[in-house]
């Protein structure tokens, strides 16, 4: 593919929006062509619902059915709360949900709904057969021992799987992953600045 076709700078008009719009905003990008990060549509949402609702709608649109498996790959601790949020958003779809620490599928854990609590990682999961893979942006953070090529290898081991990326602050782009990992859908949320107010 010619390098100019891989240039996604033309989709960064979001950065030109006023600051008040860019705060607490989620970018929802869909690439049904799976064509190395060439994104075909882009929508802008706001706040936590701007992450969760498009995620659920995309899963529904792709026709996942009761019992189909959604597998999240992320950093333990850092990504886990966000995985549980995403899992909570699609709980009514009755999908089987699994969390994989880093890319070690041998340490996968089932995610289940706990009444009055939310989604929680629990017992070990066996026999991964994902219909959708969700790659969390924490994997691409500096000092995390996971390379884009490892994630691509995991994706390639599950032919035909739907690939969704969820990250903050353009982490996949900053880490250079968009030239290696192709996403069918990328949700990129902005959480800067973070204000802390306290009594001294």
N, C-alpha and C positions, 0 to 999 in steps of 0.2 A: 504494500500500500504506500503511495507517495507520502512523504513526510507532511506535506501541507494538508492532507486529508485527516491527519491525526492531530492537527492543531485545533484545540478546543477553546482558544482564546476568544473566539467569536461568541461564546455563550456566557461570557463573564460580564454582561451588561448589568448584572445585579450589583456589582461594585460601584456602579455609577448612580445607583439610587440614593436618595437622601438617607442620612444616618438613622433617622427615626424609623424608617421602613426596614433598614437592614438589621436593626436590633431584634433579637428573639425571632428570627425568621428561619424557616426551613425551605430549602430548595428541593424540589421533586423533579427528577429528570428521568425520562423514559427513553430507552434505546431498544426498540423491538428488533432492530436489524442486527443486534449483537456485533456491531462493526467497530471494534477497537476504539471505544470511547467517543465515537461520533454520536452525540445526543440529538435526538430528533424532535423532542418537545420538552418544554420547561415550564413549570408552574411555580409560583411563589406562595407559600402559606406562612402562618405565624404561630409561635408558641408550641407547646407540647402537642396540642391537637393537630398542629400542622405537620407533625412527624407521624403520629399514630393513625390518623384517619386516612391519609393517602396510602399508608402501608397496608391497612386492612382492605381498602378499596382495590388496590392493585392485586392483592392475593385473590380477592373475590373475582375480579375481572379475568384472571387467568384460569379460573375454573377449578381451583383446588377443592377437593371434596372431603367429606368426613373420613377421617382415618389417614389421609395423606400426610406425609411427614415434612415438616419444616425444620431445618437444622441450622442453628446459629453457630458461627465460629468467632470467638473473641477472647480477650484477655480476662482471666479469672479476676474477680473483684472489680476491676475497672469497667468492664463491659457488661458484667452480669446484671446490674440494676437496669440498664437500658434494654437488655434482652428480655428481662421480666416485664418491662413496660410494653415492649412490642408484642410479647406473648399475650399479655392481658388484653391488648387491643383486638386480637383475633380469637379470643377464647370461645366466643359463641359459634365459631366455624367448626369446632370439634375436630381440629387437626391434631395430629401427634407432633409435639414440639420437643426438640432436643438441643442441649447446649454442649458444644465441643470446646474444651479449653485449648487455646492456640489452634493448632491443626491436628491434634492428637485424637483421632477418632476412637482409639482404644480406651479413652478416659471420658467418653460421652456420658451425659446425665440427662434423664428425662426431666421435662419441665411440666409441672401440673398445677392446677388451680387449687388454692387453699382458701376456703370460705373465710371472709372477714380479713384476709391478709392480702391476697393477690396471687400472682404466679411465683412459684418457687422451684428451684432446681432440686431434684431428689435422687432417686435410685439410679444406678447405672443403666445406660441404654445400650441395647445390642442390636445388631443387624440394621445398620443405617441404610436407608433407601430413600433419600430425600427427593421430593418433588420440587422443593425450593431450598436454596442455600442462601443464608443471610450472612454477609461478611461485615463484621463490625470494624469501624475505623481504628479502634485501639490497636489492632494488629499491625497497622502501618506506622505507629508512633515510634519515635527514636528510642533506642535501647530495648525495644521488644524484639526478641530473637526469632522473628518470622519474616520471611522474604516473600515478595509478590509471586515469585516463581513457585514457592511452596503452595500458596493458595491456588494458583492456577492449576497445579498438579492435582489438588484435591477436587477442584471443579471438574477437571477433565476425567477424573475417575468415576464421575456420575454423569454419563452422557445424557444430554437432553434436559438437564436440570435448569430450572429458573434461577437466575443469579441476581440477588438484590444486595446493594451496598448501603450501609447506614454509617454516616460519620459526622463529625463536627469540624467546623472551621477549615473546610477544604483539605482535610488530612490526606485523603487518597491522592489528590492532585499534588500536594506539597511533597509527598513521599515518592512521587513518580510512578505510582501504581497503575495509573490509567492507560499506560502504554502496554501493560502486561495483562491486567485483569479486565475482562469485558463484562460490564453490568447491563442487565436488561432494565434495571431501575436503580437509580442512585438518589438517596435522600441525604442531603447535606445541610445540616442545621448550623446556625450562627449563634453562639452563646457569649459573645464579647460585646460590651464589657460586663464584668461581674462586680456588682456593688455590694459592699459589706458595711453595714451601719451597726455600731455598738456603743454602749455607754462606757466611757473610760474612767 
